[in-house]
Amino acid sequence: MGHNGMKRKITKEVNIGGVTIGGENPVAIQSMCNTDTRDAVATAAQILELEKAGCDIIRVAVPDMDAAKAIKEIKKQIHIPLVADIHFDYRLALECIKNGIDKVRINPGNIGSRDRVKAVADAAKDRGIPIRIGVNGGSLEKDLLERYGGPAPQALVESAMRHIAILDDVNFSEIVVSIKVSNVPSMTEAYRMFADRSDIPLHIGVTEAGTERMGIIKSSIGIGTLLSEGIGDTVRVSLTADPVREVYAAKDILRTLNLRGGGIEFVSCPTCGRTQIDLIGIASEVERRLSGVDKNIKVAVMGCIVNGPGEARDADVGIAGGKGEGILFKKGEIICKLPEDKLVDALIDEVNDFKE
């Protein structure tokens, strides 16, 4: 049970370089680097930034042998598990495994003969490395597209089952599955169908979700719907943006569903005709200045004294505006009145002094 009463589907546990997903483990946050993997210095620098933002598992593209060789250097400089994203060429998977990768994302159906699949599976098994099967609406097998008239949920699930059967045939079972399409209703339906048929842990996300605005909306609905039904063991929010934004968005989705504590819960009112201070500016500034603070507290920024302290009664600290001035309050109790230009500083000071 999540502590908000939602029932998690209990999947098989899979260990990815020390981070275990599935079972009763917390939902892990993933992202993917957009640096050139061959540039180990730049890639490791980005990963360190993502670690700081709260990323649990990070993936890099491995398009060629130079990228596969760079894995060794990258691994030395980072602290979170590293996943190799590989398409078609099984030799890249073998090289990454040799260089200490923690998980391989590869589709066994597109790397060729059973011998090649077996070579990758055996190498992964020797090192205790799981394989993620990544089914994608854009690269489904032709016969499935024809039979189902496009990337329908049934076609996606059947493709996943095919890939699993290939690994099963070479006696490999440390598997994670993702089934990504950019259409949210299809995506949620496919994951539900798969979750009914299997206890393999699921990596969930909406592919090609778009730029930050639309991408966060699509991802929140797709990922949020599944998580609220108890489906999903690790998440990636795909955005055409800095990967750090993906991590923040994933954290916010998990916090909203009470699947992750920690960090500041920020509430602010939508403003109305009663608002007489620059609440939008103030709220944005407060959010920006609190972005790096990792205290588990609730902070409120309210537009007027009518509802402010009352509506935000359960906030640990907050401010509410009047005309050119406002009040600072703590747990619903008014502490003091301040001019508008002093409100933000006073609130930030309260947050910094707050003892959890």
N, C-alpha and C positions, 0 to 999 in steps of 0.2 A: 504493500500500500504506500502510495505517496502520502506525505503528511497532510495533503488537502483532500484525502479520501478517494483519489482516483486509483484504480487498481492497475498495477503494471503487469503486462504479460511477462511471465518469467521465461526468458530465453536461456539458451546455453551460454555459459561464460567463455569468453575468449580473451586471452591476454595479448595485448599489443605493446611490447617493449616496456612492461611494468604497469601499464594502465589496463585494468580489466573492465571490459564492457559486458553487458548481458547480466542475467541473474538479478540480484538486488542492487547492483552497483549504480552509482549516479550516472546520469546521461552525460557522456563526454562530448566536449566541443572540439570540432575540427575546423581547419581552414586549409588553404592551399597557397603556396608561394606564387608570386607572379614575377619573380626574378629569373634570370637565366641560370638554371641549375648548374651549368658548367662553371659559373662564377661562384665558387664556394664561399668566398668572403662576403659578397653581397647577400647570398642566400642565407647564410648563418646569421648575418646582421638582422635580416628581416624576421627570421625565426625567433631571435632573442626579443625582438619588439612584440611579436605575437604571444610569446610566453608571458611577457609582462601584462598584456591585455587580458590574459586568462585562457589562452588556447591550451587544450590538453594533448592534442595529437596533430601533427602537421604533415602535409603531403607535398611532394614536389614532382614535377613532370620529368620523366626520363626519356627524352626523344632519341638519344644516341649514346654510344659507348663513353664519350667524354663526360657526359652527365652522370652515367652510372659510376664512373671512376671517382667523380667529385663527391659521391656519397660518403666516402671514407673521411674526407676532410671536414665535411659539414657535420657529421656525427660527433666528431671530436669537440666541437664548439657549442653544442646545444644540449638541452636537458630534457626535452620531451621526445616521445617516440616519433620516428620518421617513417613515412610511408612513400613507396615508389609507385608512381602512376605510369604504367607500361601498356603499350598497345602493340600487338602483333609479334614483336621479336622476343622470343623466349631467352635469347642469350643476354639481353639486357636485364632480365629478371635474375638470371644466375649471377651476373656480375654484381648486382645490387645486394643480393643475399650474401655473397662473398665479402662485400664491403660493410656489412653490419646493419643493413636495413631492418626495420622492425615489423614491416608488413608490406605485402605486395598487392597492388590492385591490378588485376589482369583478367581478361576473359578467356578461360581455357578453350572456348570454342573457336577463338580466332588466332591461336598461336600454332596451329598446325597439328601434326600427328600425335598419337597417343604417347609416343616415346618422348616428344618434347614436353608434353604436359607432365609426364611422369618425372622427367628430369627436374622440372621446376618444383613439383610437389615433394619429391624426395629431398631436394636441397632445403626447401622450406621446413620440412619435418625435422631434418637433422638439426636445424638451428632454432626450432620451436617458434617459427614465424607463421602467422596466419595469412590467408589469402582473402582479399575482398573481390567478390564477383560484382562487377559494376554494370548492371543492365541499363541501357540508355535508349530512350525512345528513338533517337536519331540513328542508331546502328543495329536495329533488330534484324534477325535473320529473314531473308526474302520469303521463305515459305510461310513463316508466321505472319508477316505483313499481308501476304496474299490471302491466307486463310481467314484472318480476322479483319481484313480491309483497313489496315493501318495499325499504329501502335496502341491497340486497345489494351485495357488492363489484363485481360486473359493472355494476350500475346506476350506481354512483359513478364508475367508470372511464369508462363511456360518456358520462355527463354531462360529465366533464372534457374528453373528446375533442370533444364538441359545441361547448363554449365555445372550445376551441383552434381549431376549424374556422372559427368566426365571426371570430376575430382574424386567422386565416390569410387569410381572404377579403378582409380590408381591408389585407393585406400587413404585418401586425405580428407580430414574432417574439421580442421580448424578454419572454419569459413565464416565470413561476414558477407552480407548481401546488401546491395543498394539497387533500387529500381527507380530511375529518375526520368521524368518527362517534364516538359515545361507547362503542361496543362494541369492545374491543381486538382480538379475533381478526378481526372484519370490517375494521377499520382496517388492520391489518398486511397482510391479504390484498389489499385494494384497492391499497395502495401497491406491493406486489410486482407485481401485474398491470400497473399503470401503468408501473413501472420497466422491465418487459419490453418494453413497446411504444414507449417514448419516451425521449429523452435530455434532456427538459426538466428543469431542476433542481427538487427537491422541498422544500417547506416541510412538516415533519412535526410532528404533535401529535395528542393525543386531545382531542376537544372535550367541553365540559361534564364535565370529569373529576371535579369535586367539590371538597370542602374539602381542606385540606392533606394530611391523612393518606391518604385514599383517592386523591386526585388525584395525589400523588407516586407511589403504588404503580402506578396505572393508566398514568401517563405513563412511568414507568421501564420497565415491561414493554413498552408499545407502542413508544415511541421507542427504547428500548434494543435491542429485537429487531431493528428495521429497521436501526439504525446498525451493529449487529454483523453484519448481512448486507451492509453497505456501501451501504445505501440512506439518503438524506437529506442535504441540503445546508445546511439551516437548521432550527432547532427552536424550538418554543414549548411550554413546559409551562403548561397552563391550570389555574389554581387559583382557588378562591373564597377569595382571601387577598390580602394586600399583594403587588403585582407584584414587589417585591424578592425575595420568597420564590420566585417563579417562576424568577428569574434564578439564584438560589443552587441550586435544584433542577436546572436545566438544566446548570449548571457541574459539579455533582456527577455527573450522568449521563455527561457527556462525559469527566470525569476517570476514572470507574470503567472506561470502555472504552479508556483511554489515548488518547483523541482530543484531549485538551487537557492541557497540563502546567500548571505554575504553581500557586501556592497550597499550603496545607498539606494533606498527606495525614494524616488522623487515624485511628489505630487504637486500639481498646480492647477488652478481653476482656469476655465476657458476664457475668462474676462467677459464683462457685459457692460451695459450702459452705466452701471454704478462705479465702474473702475475709474479711478482718477489719478493713477500713477502709471508709469510706463511698465506695466506688468510683463509684457512680452519680452522687452529688453532685459528686465531684471531676472526673469525666469531663465532666459537663455544664458545670461552671465553666471547665474548660480550653478546651472547644470554644467557649464564649461569648467568652472572652478572646482567643482566637486568630482570631476570625471576620474581623477586619480586616487580618490579617497576610498579606502576599503573597509570602512566601518559599517556595521550592520545596523543602520539607523534609518528612520523615516523623516524626511525633510519636506516641509510644505511651503509653497509660495502662493499666497491667496490675494485676490484682487481687492476685497473690501472687508471692513470690520464686521459687517452684518453676519456673513457666514464663515469668514476666515477661521477664527479659533475654534468655532463649534464644529464645522465640517472637518477640520483637520485636528480634531481633539486627540486622536491617537498618534499624531505626529510627535516625534521626540523634540524637534525644534522647528520653528517656522516663522514667517513674517506675513503680515497682512497690511495692505495699503489703505491709506486714507487720502486726503487731498494734500499732495506735496509732502506727506509724511506717512509713517506707518508704525505698526507695533511689532515687537519681537515677542514671541510666546514660546513656552516650553510645556509640553504635555497639557495644552489647553489653558494654561495659566499665563496671563499677560505679565511680561517682565518689565518692559519699558516702551516709551514712545520715542521715535527717532525721526529726523528729517530724511526725506527720500534718498538723498545721496549717501547716507550712512548705513542704510538697511542691509545691503549686500555684505559689506565688511563685517557688520555685527553678526549676521547669520553665519558666515564662514568661521568667524572666531568661535562661536558657540559650538559649531560642528567639530572643530579641531579640539576644543576643550572637553567635548562630550565623553564621558566614561561609559562604555557599554555595560 
